[in-house]
Amino acid sequence: MPQFSRRSPMPCSAESLFAWHMRPGAFERLAPPWDRVEVEKWATPDQIGQRAILRVRLGPGVWKRWIAEYREYEPGRLFRDVQISGPFAAFDHRHIMEPDGADHSWLEDRIEYAPPLGALGQCVAGGWVRRSLENMFAYRHKTTADDLAALATASTAPLRIAVTGSHGLVGSALTPFLSAGGHTVARIARQDSGFKPPAEGWESQDAVVHLAGAGIADRRWSVARKEAIRSSRIEGTEQLCRALAAAPRPPQTLVCASAIGVYGDRGDEPLDESSTPGDDFLAAVCRDWEAATAPARAAGIRVVNLRFGVVLSARGGALAKMLPPFRMGGGGPVGNGRQWMSWVAVDDAIGAIYHAIRNDSLVGPVNAVAPEPSRNADFGRTLGRTLSRPAFAPLPAFAARLAFGELADALLLASQRVAPKRLLETGYRFRYPELASALAYQLGAIPRST
C-alpha cells in the first residue's frame, strides 16, 4: 500500500501536544477549510474499539460517510485510527508525538492508504490523492504549531470564556481554538430579553467575547435590514453590557466586535486606531456600537473593541462568496480596482481575540487587520493565481450598485487602508501577514516546499 508521512517540530512538550489532541475542539481545528467534514458521532482516542463517524463531502452534493475505529492508544505518545468504511479502500493513520527536550516536541503523522478501485484508482487518482494528503497535513501541522505557540505565549491558567455569536464565521473558529487550548467555553444565545447568562451567572466568567450581530453582506440593504443591522449591534451590546455590569463580580474583560467600516471611505489615507470616524451608515453603526459598551467600562470591565477587516475564510463570508465566479474564470476587479481592502485571515481574527483577552494593556479600539492591505485589483489577481484561474473580468461600479445597492458603495467600492498598530505594538505575531499565504492555506493550494 502507498505510504505517507509528515513530521514537524512543535513549540511545546510532547505531553502538551498530546493533551491538545485529546481535548474537544482539536478535530475542528484540524479540519481543512477547503473540505467539508461533519461529525455525526465522536469518540476520543482513548476509547479503544470505539468508532467516530464523519460525513465527508467529495463534490457538489456528494457526501460519503467515514467510519474510523481507534485501535491503539499510548498516553502522551501516540494513537491510531483505522478506516472501517469511507472514501478510501484502506486508511490506517498513526499520530505520533515525540519529546525534544522539556519545551519542544515532534509531531509525526504516518498513513498507509489505498485509493478506491485498487490499481486502477491508484493509476488514475494516485497523484491527486497524495497531493491532497500533502495539502491536508501541511495545513494540520501549521495550525497545530500556530495554535500551540499562541497558547504558550500566555499564562497557562485556564479561563472561563463566554462567547456570543459562537456559530458565526469567527465564533465557529474561536470556540474550538479555546476548547482545544484547555479553556472552558460557554456559548451564549440571545433571547428577547437579552443574552442568556451561563448557568453559573456572568460572575463565573473571566472574559466575554461578543460577536453577535445581523449579517451585513448577506443581502441588499432595505430600510428594515439596515435597522436590523443597527439594532442587533447597538441594542444587543447595550443589553449585554448592562447585564455584565450588574453581575456581583463582573468578568474582567469584554472583547466586543466592531469593524473597520467605522473609518468610512478614505481613499489612500493611511488609517490606524487614532484616525477619526467616517460619516456614512456603517461608520455611524460602528461608532455607536463601540459606544454601547459604556456600561461595561463604567463597571470597571476592560473593554477592547476589535475593528475587524474583511475576514478571509473558505467556510463563509466574503471569500466564500467570491469563489464561484473566480473558479469559473469570471473574477476580477470591482470598480476601478484601486480601492484598498484591509483583510485578516480567520485564524488571525481569533488570534487577535485571544491576544486581547490575555493582554491587559489593550483597551478601546484595536484594528484586527493584516499588516499588508491589498488593492482590490491585486486581491483579485492573487486569488486568481491561487485558484489557477484568470482574474480579468471587471465588475463596473454601476453594475455593482445595480446588483447590491447601497451595500456596494459601503463594502465593495469603499477604500480603507488600515494598519494594525495596536496589535503590533503589543507584540502580536501574525500567522498570515501576506495575502498569498492566507489564501493558499484557506483554499488548499499550499506550496510543495511548505
N, C-alpha and C positions, 0 to 999 in steps of 0.2 A: 504493500500500500504506500502511496505517497506520504511523505512526512513534512511537517512544517514546524519551525521553532522560531521564537523571538526571545531575546534576553536583553534586559535593560537595567541600568543602575537605578536605585530608588533612594530618596533622601530621608530615610528613616530606618529604624531597626527592622529586622525580619519579623519580630513579634508585632510591631505596629502595622507593618504591611499586611500580615496575615489577619490581624484584628479588623483592619479596614475592609477586607474582602468578606468578612463574616457578618458585617452589620447591614441592617436594612438600608437601602439606597445605593449600595455599591453596584448591583447589577444595572440599575437605571443609569448610573453614571458611565458605565462601560458600554452601553448600547450605542453604536454609531448613529449619529443623527440622520444620515442619509438612508438608513434602513428602518423599516417599521417593524417593531417587535412588541407584542403584547403578552403580558403574563396572565395565564389562566389559573395556574396553581403554582405556588412557590414552595420550595423546601430548602433548608440550609444545608451546606455541605457536610456538616457533622452528623446528619441523619443518613447513615449508610443504608442503601437499599431504597431510600425514598426517591420519588420522581418529581421533577419540575416539568411543567407543561407550558409551552410558549406557542404563540401564533406568529409566524414569520411571513411577511409579505414578499412574494417572489416577483411580483409585477403588478400592473394596474388591475385591481380586482381579484388577484390570485394570491391566496393565503395557504400556508402549509403548517400543520401542527408539528411541533418539535417536542418530543418527549425525551428527557435526559435523566439518567439514573446515576446517583452518586455511588461509586464503587470503592474509593479509598479516601482516608482522612487521617492525616498526621498533624496534630495541633502544632501550630507555629511553623510548619514546614510545607505541607502540600495537601491538595485534594484533587480528586479525579472524577470526571463525569463521562458517561458513555451514552451516545445516542441510541435509544431504543427504536424510535421511528422519527423520520424527519426528512429534510431535503437532501441529505447525503445517503449514499449506500452504507457508509460507516463513518463514525466520527468519535474518536477517543481522545480526550483532552486532559492533560495533566497541568495543573497550576502549581508551580514550584517557587518557594521563597527561601533564599539562602542568605545567611548573615555575612556582612562585610564590615566587621568592627561593630562598635556599640551603636552608632547612629546612621549606618548605611547598610544597604542590602541589595540583593539582585532578585528581580522578578523574571521568571522564565515560563513561557507557555510552550508546551510540546504537544503536537497534534499528529495523530495518524488518521488519515481520512481516505475516503474513496468517493468520487463523484457518482451520481446515479448512472445507470446504463452501462456499468462495467467499463471495458476497454473502449467502447465507442464514446462513452461520456468523457473519459479521460482524454481521448483524442480530440474531441470537438470542443470541450469546455475546460480541459485541464489548466490551460494557461489563464483563463478568466478566473477560475476558482482560486488559483494560487495568488493572483493579483488581488482578489477580493480579501483573502486572508491577510496579505501584507498590509493592505489599507486598514482593515479592521484592527489588527493588533498594533500597528503604528499609532492609531487613534487611542486604543485602550491603554497602551503603556504611557503615552504622553499625558492622557487625562489622569491616570493613577499618580504619576510622578508630580504633576502640577497640583492636584488636589492635596496630596500629602505634604508638598512644600508649603502650600498656603496654610494648612493646618499647623505645620511645625513652626511658622513664624509667630504664632500667637500662644498665649498661655494654654496649657494642656487641660485646664479645668473645664469640664463640660458645662454647657449653658442650657437653659430652657428658653426657647425662642418661639414666639407666636408669629404666624405668617398669614396675612390676608392675601387674597388673590393667588393662593397656592397652586391653583390649576391653570393659571395663565402661562404665557410664554416664559417669563423669567421665574415665576414661582415654581413651575413644574421642574425646573433645573435646580433651583435653590434648595428645595426641601430634601431631595436625595443627597445633595452635597453635604448638607448639615447633618443628616442622619448617619451617613457613612462616616462622618467625622466624629461621631460619638455624642453629638448634641441631641437633645430631646426637642422635637418639633411639634407644635400644636397648630393644626390647620384651622383657621378662623373663618367662619361663614358669616355673611351679612344677613340680618333679618330686618323686618320692617322697623323694629325699634332700635336698630343699630347692630353692631357686630357682637355676636355671641361670645362671651368670655370663655376661657378654658375652664375645665371643671373645677380647678382649684382657685379660680379667680385670677385677675390680672396681676395681683401681687405675687403670684407664683412664678412669673416670668422675669428673666433677666433682660430680655430685649424683645421688641416688637418690630416686625418688618411689614410695612403697609404698602401693598402693591395693587390693591383692588381698584377697579375703575372701568367704566364702559369703554369699549374699543373705539379708538379714534379713526383708524384707517380701514375699518371693515365695511363701510357703506358711505353713500353720499350724505352730506350734512343737511338734513331738513331742519326746520326750526325745532321740532321735537327731539331730533337726535342731538343737536347742539346743547339743548337743555339737559339731556341725559348725560352727556359728556361732562358738563359743568357740575351738575348736582351730585353725580356719583363720586366725584373727586372732592369737591368742597364740602358738601353736607356730610358725606361719608367720613371725611377726615376730621371734621369738627366733632361728629358723634364719637368717633374712636378716641380722640384726644381728651374729650370731656370725661369719658369712661376711665381712661388711664389716669387722669389727674385725680379722680375721685377714689382711686384704689387706696387702701390703708398703707400699702408700701408700693408706690408706682414702680414699674420697670425702670431700669437705669437709662435705657437707650431706646429711642424710636428712630428707625430708618424709614423715611417716607419717600416714596417715588415722586419724582417730578419729571420734567423734560426740558430739553434744550429749546423747545418751542417758546420758552419764556423770553428768548432774545429776539424773536421775530425775524424778518427777512433783512439781513445785514450785509449782503454783498460779500466783498473781500475783507471786511473788517475782522481782525483777529479778536476773538472773544474769550474771556475767562470769567471766573466767578465774580469779579468786581465790575463786570460790564452791566450797563443799565438794561432794564427790560424793554421789550418792544411794545407795540400798541395795537396788535391785531387780536383776533378772537383767542387763538391758542396762547398768546403771551398773557392775556388777561386771565385765562383759566389757570395757567401755571402760577402766575403771581398770587392769585387768590388761594390756590391750592396750598402753596407754601405758607401763606399767612394763616391758613386754617389750623396749623399745628400750634398756634399760640397757647391754647390751654395746657398743652403738654410742656411747653417751655416754661410757662409760669409756675408749673408744679415742680420744677427742678429736673425734669427729664432732659437728657442730652438729645437734641433733635438734629438729625442730618437729613437734608433734602437732596436726594440724589437726582441730578438732572441727566436723565438717560438720553443718549443719541439713538440713532436707528440701530436696534438690536438685531444682530445677524444670527439667525438660526434656521437650519433647513427644516425644522419641525413646525415653523409658523412665522407669523409676522411678515414684514416687508420682503425679506429674501424669498420665502416660500411663494409669495405672490409673483415675484419676478421670474421664478424658474420656468414655468410652462412656456412663455414666449421666448425666453432665451434658449431653451432647449430645442425649440423649433427653428432657431436661427432668426427670430424676429425681434430680438432685443436691440437696444441702442440708447442713445442719449435722449433725455426728456428736455424739451425746450431747446435752448442753445447749448446745454450740456456743461456750462461753465459754473453753475451753482455748486457750492460746497456741500458735501454730505459728511456730516460728523457721525460716525458709526461706532459700534462697540460689539465685539464678539460676545455671545451669550455667556460664555464661561468667564469673561472679564466683567460682565454685568453682575454675575453672582459673586465674583471675586471682590468687586468694589463694595458690594453689600457687606460681605464678611469683614473686609478691611474697615468699613465704617463702624461695624459693631465692636470690633476689637480695638480701635484706635481712638482713645479718649480726646485726642487733640482735634478731631474732626467735628465741627459744629456748623450748622447752617448749610448754605448751598455748596454742593460738590458736583462737578461735571463728571459724569460717567461716560466718557468717550475715549476712543483710542487716540494716541498721541499724533497720529498722521491722518488727518481728514483727507477725503478724496473729492475731486471734482466729479460731477455726475457722469460726464463722458468717460473719464478714466475708470470710474467704478464699473461702468458697463463693459468697457474693454477687458478689464481684469476678470469680471465674471464670465465673459465670453471665452477668454483663454482657459479659464478653469474648466469650463464645460466643453472645450474644443469645438466651439461654435462661433460663427461670425457675429459681430455685435454692432452693425452699422445702420440698422433700421431706426430712424428717428421717430419720436413722438412729439410733433409740434405742440407748442404751448396752447394754441387754440383747441387742438384735439384733446389734450389733457383736460382742459376746462370743460369741454363738451361732455367728456366721459365722467369726470369726477366732481365737477362743480367747484365750489369754494375750497374743498379739500385739496384740489390740485395746487392752488397757489400756496396753501399753508404747508403742504408736505412734499410735493414733487418739484415745485419751481422755486421755493424759498431757498436762500443761501445762508448757511450758518457754519462759520469756520471756528469751531470751538476747541479749546485746549483743556486737558485735564490737569490744570495747575495744582489744585489741592491734593489730588491723588499722588502726583509725582513728588510734591513737596514732603508728603508724609511717608514716602518710601514704597508706594505700591509698585509692584513689578508686573507689567502686562504679559499675559500669556501670548497674546496675538497683537503685537503693536503694528503689524503691517497687514494690509488688506489681502494680499495674495495668500499668505499662510492661513489667515482666518477663513477664507473661502475654501481653500483646499481641505482643511480639516472638517469643515461642515459638509462638504459635498463628496468626500471620498476620492479626491484627486490628489492624494498625498505623494510628493516626490519620492522616488525609489530610494534615494540616499538618506531619507529621514529615518 
